[in-house]
Amino acid sequence: PAAPQREVSATLGRGVHRLARRLAPDHPAVTALAGLGSRPLRPVAFGALGAVMGVTAAELAHAVVHDELQTVAAAALKLLPGDPLDSVAWLLAARPDAESAVELALAVRTPDGLPARAAPLTEQWALDHARRERRLFLA
């Protein structure tokens, strides 16, 4: 990912790591994260949190996809103020696609199995956004 995306991932990962430390400071996954430094990337921190909570890979994947969807819905409400219930409807309507995304993710066993390793246009937008004086969002 582009540098701005890695930076945001590290910022978000720090928050997830803080939650995992609060829940189980002595858990092996939490102590392993601490060994990586103060800024674990979000996916790695989510993996440690999943280990702390004892969830399955599928449960963790569902939580991550839901987190992504609700982030987009919250951003949409900031950019295009409207009825918050509409964003709930968007999340519910996205459920079949979210389920499909989770199934595809869980089927991946090697990096070569990833459907896409990067999204060039999204990365370019992140680079452009980082250069602008007026920011819409940090994450």
Buried (B, 14 or more C-beta within 10 A) or exposed (E): BBEBBBBBBBBBBBEBBEBBBEEBEEBEBBEBBBEBEEBBBBEBBBBBBBBBBEBEEEEBBBBBBBEEBBEEBEBBBEEEEEEEEEBEEBBEEBEEEBEEBBEEBBEEEEEEEEEEEEEEEEBEBBEEBBEEEEEEEEE
